[in-house]
Amino acid sequence: MRWVGLWAALLLACPAAAQVYIQPPPLQFPTAYYAIDFNDGRSAAGIKIELDGDDATNTDGVPNDYMYPCEGSNSYCRLGGTSILTTGGVASPRFDATGLDIGGHTAQALDDEVEIYGGVTNLSGRPMLGQTEAFEACFKLYIDDISGTNLWCGWRGGAANGASGLDFTTLTLTSYDAYAGVRINNGAITTDDATNGSAATGLSAWVDEGVHDVCVRFALDGAATYNYDGGAYSSMSYTIGQYVPLVPACAMIHLSDLGENTLIRRVAVRP
């Protein structure tokens, strides 16, 4: 009874002590970071979702979705992709035994194009915001035949109203409000960003059947840096503005009629 009396006295002295506060749960945002290993032997687990049902004649640039088990788990990561094919055929990209083939269908033709990206609605990750955190995207790439291949991988922003973003005739990205990445064009390796355009890196040319790791990182202050097989390789200066949204992306255009593989073997978005 003595404890009951003490508790009653406390309530009389401090009425607020009798109130119970329930803390609401924090807002849940999509996980920013993820990795997909397309060369892990689970190629049969890949799923392509054709959003407009025209798999045989995908010439209109309507986005598709590509789902694959996330690295280290059986949950699925989801990327978006848009392809415009001059000759019809199976929509790019496609799942290969050792990677995601951004080169696409076997009847590749001049000016066939594709873009694949993450970090937007219903896809894995979320848009990163400039100067709010440090983040990078890394791509392990394999190119069977470098001749006629023009490939860009990195980070890009959105397109202005009325603009298509990627120029699907020259693979320029100038309609995007921000971008920074690495371009492999007929073997030449350059950086390519919204301030400097395409700039030489001094790296040796990419050769047939080459496999390399390419990373593009933004520091907390918004400065972009580039990494190739573990080493920095560019002194070009590019800074993303504060709160500017960016998503990871790869884009490719065929400069000749080839049926060769251009594989994304792994993609990782990380702090």
Secondary structure, DSSP 8 states (H G I E B T S, - for coil): -HHHHHHHHHHHH-GGGG---------------EEEETTSS-GGG-EEE-SSS-TTB--S---EEEEEE-TTSSSEEEEEEEEE-SS-BS-S-EEETTEEETT-SSS--TT-EEEEE-SSTTSSS--EETTTS-EEEEEEEEES--TTEEEEEEEE--B-TT--SSBTTTTB-TTBS-EEEEEEETTEEEEEETTTEEEE-------TTEEEEEEEEE-TTSBEEEEETTEE------B--TT-EEEEEEEEEESS-----EEEEEEEEE-
